[in-house]
Amino acid sequence: MKWPIPDNEGKMSDNDVMDRRQARTRKAIREAFIALLFEHKYEAVTLVQVAARADVGRSTLYEHFRTKADLLRDSLQPVMAALASVIGSRDVPAQLAWWLQHMRERQAFARVLLHHQGRDLLQPMLAEAVQARLDKLEACHEASVPADLLARQIAAAQFAILSPWVLGQMALTSAELAGMLHITSRALVRSTFTAP
């Protein structure tokens, strides 16, 4: 969060106050959305319900998020970034293990998200985050497979491991799972990219 910096007279500008208000509003909307996902399937949640739960007007909600998918994407961006962070990293990213532990501690929420419909929404989001990282690698190396195809394959592979873990079907710690996601994703990347 950006902290407001007082001007020469020690006063905060109107823009700084507005930024803080907007950040609080966005946070309230995200929290309301996540709370509703605990109670209903994603498809059943409406933006009208989110606005009511967040205690904001519908027009205010639409200023921040045009669609429910935009709200989902914004709410889960840090998780997707952590999962994509294995691309191009030599070691298991610390943020990945942290987010996996966070998911383990909120297993009910993670199960809701990884249900079939949730997975259908999340897997393309992850593929998009992975492709952004692959595009950077492609600038240095030649790929035998298009980056968008490889990104979808990596996202599918990560969810193939992540889903059973969240459902309690794999007895791994979050650190062990992070290591598996790292190894399998790196193997897919290495098998596709060659030095120019």
C-alpha positions in Angstrom: 0.0 0.0 0.0 1.2 3.5 -0.8 1.4 5.7 2.2 0.4 9.3 1.7 3.2 11.8 1.9 2.3 15.1 3.5 3.0 18.3 1.5 5.3 21.0 2.7 2.7 22.2 5.2 2.2 18.7 6.6 -1.2 18.2 4.9 -2.1 15.2 2.8 -3.3 15.9 -0.8 -6.8 15.0 -1.9 -5.3 12.4 -4.3 -3.6 10.6 -1.4 -6.8 10.5 0.7 -8.7 9.2 -2.4 -6.1 6.5 -3.0 -6.5 5.3 0.5 -10.3 5.3 0.2 -10.2 3.5 -3.1 -7.9 0.9 -1.6 -10.2 0.3 1.4 -13.2 0.0 -1.0 -11.4 -2.5 -3.2 -10.4 -4.5 -0.1 -14.0 -4.5 1.2 -15.3 -5.7 -2.2 -12.7 -8.5 -2.4 -13.5 -9.6 1.1 -17.2 -9.6 0.5 -16.7 -11.6 -2.7 -14.5 -14.2 -1.0 -17.0 -14.5 1.9 -19.8 -15.1 -0.7 -17.7 -17.8 -2.4 -17.6 -19.7 0.9 -21.4 -19.7 0.9 -22.3 -20.2 -2.8 -20.7 -21.6 -5.9 -18.9 -19.0 -8.1 -21.7 -19.2 -10.7 -24.3 -18.3 -8.1 -22.6 -15.2 -6.8 -23.7 -11.9 -8.4 -22.1 -8.5 -8.3 -25.3 -7.2 -6.8 -24.7 -9.6 -3.8 -21.1 -8.5 -3.6 -22.0 -4.8 -3.5 -24.6 -5.4 -0.8 -22.2 -7.5 1.3 -19.4 -4.9 0.9 -21.9 -2.1 1.7 -21.0 -0.2 -1.4 -23.2 1.0 -4.2 -23.3 -1.0 -7.5 -21.9 2.0 -9.4 -19.0 2.1 -6.9 -18.4 -1.6 -7.4 -18.4 -1.2 -11.2 -15.9 1.6 -11.0 -13.5 -1.0 -9.6 -14.5 -4.2 -11.3 -16.5 -4.4 -14.5 -17.2 -8.1 -14.3 -17.2 -10.9 -11.8 -14.3 -12.5 -13.7 -12.3 -9.2 -13.2 -13.0 -9.4 -9.5 -11.9 -13.1 -9.3 -8.7 -12.2 -11.3 -7.9 -9.3 -9.0 -8.6 -11.4 -5.9 -6.3 -14.2 -6.9 -3.6 -12.4 -8.8 -1.0 -12.9 -5.9 -1.7 -16.6 -5.9 -1.3 -16.9 -9.7 1.9 -14.8 -9.6 3.3 -17.2 -6.9 2.4 -20.3 -9.0 3.9 -18.7 -12.1 7.1 -17.7 -10.2 8.6 -21.1 -10.7 9.2 -20.2 -14.4 12.8 -19.0 -14.7 13.7 -19.5 -11.1 16.6 -21.8 -10.1 15.3 -22.3 -6.5 11.8 -22.9 -5.2 10.4 -19.4 -4.7 9.7 -18.6 -1.0 6.4 -16.9 -2.0 5.1 -20.1 -3.5 5.6 -22.1 -0.3 4.0 -19.3 1.7 0.9 -19.2 -0.6 0.5 -22.9 -0.5 0.6 -22.9 3.3 -1.9 -20.1 3.2 -4.2 -22.3 1.0 -3.7 -25.2 3.3 -4.8 -23.1 6.2 -7.9 -22.0 4.2 -8.6 -25.4 2.7 -12.4 -24.9 2.5 -11.9 -21.8 0.3 -9.2 -23.5 -1.8 -11.6 -26.4 -2.4 -14.3 -24.0 -3.6 -11.9 -22.4 -6.0 -10.5 -25.7 -7.3 -13.9 -27.3 -7.9 -14.5 -28.0 -11.6 -16.1 -24.7 -12.4 -13.5 -22.7 -10.4 -10.7 -24.6 -12.0 -12.1 -23.8 -15.5 -11.7 -20.1 -14.6 -8.4 -20.3 -12.8 -6.4 -22.5 -15.1 -6.5 -19.9 -18.0 -5.6 -17.2 -15.5 -2.6 -19.2 -14.4 -1.7 -19.9 -18.0 -1.7 -16.2 -18.7 0.6 -15.5 -15.8 2.9 -18.3 -16.9 3.0 -17.1 -20.5 4.1 -13.6 -19.3 7.1 -15.2 -17.7 7.8 -17.5 -20.7 7.7 -14.5 -23.0 10.7 -13.2 -21.1 12.6 -16.5 -21.5 11.7 -16.6 -25.2 13.7 -13.4 -25.7 16.8 -15.2 -24.7 16.1 -18.8 -25.9 14.4 -20.5 -28.8 11.3 -22.5 -28.0 10.2 -25.7 -29.9 6.6 -25.1 -28.8 4.7 -21.8 -28.9 4.7 -20.1 -25.5 0.9 -20.0 -25.2 0.7 -23.7 -25.7 3.5 -24.4 -23.2 1.8 -22.0 -20.7 -1.4 -24.0 -20.9 0.4 -27.2 -20.4 2.3 -25.9 -17.3 -0.9 -24.5 -15.8 -2.7 -27.9 -16.4 0.2 -29.8 -14.9 0.3 -27.5 -11.8 -3.5 -27.9 -11.3 -3.1 -31.7 -11.7 -0.8 -31.7 -8.7 -2.4 -28.9 -6.7 -6.1 -30.1 -6.8 -5.6 -33.5 -5.2 -3.3 -31.9 -2.6 -6.0 -29.3 -1.6 -8.6 -32.1 -1.5 -6.5 -34.0 1.0 -5.6 -36.8 -1.4 -1.8 -36.2 -1.2 0.1 -36.2 2.1 2.7 -33.5 1.4 3.7 -30.4 3.2 3.3 -27.1 1.5 7.1 -26.9 1.1 7.2 -30.4 -0.5 4.4 -29.4 -2.9 6.2 -26.2 -3.8 9.2 -28.3 -4.7 7.2 -30.6 -6.9 5.5 -27.8 -8.7 9.0 -26.2 -9.2 10.6 -29.4 -10.5 7.8 -30.4 -12.9 7.4 -26.9 -14.3 11.1 -26.5 -14.8 11.2 -29.8 -16.6 8.6 -28.7 -19.0 10.4 -25.5 -19.7 13.8 -27.1 -20.1 12.4 -29.7 -22.5 11.0 -26.9 -24.7 13.6 -24.1 -24.7 17.0 -24.4 -26.3 19.9 -22.0 -26.3 20.0 -19.9 -29.5 
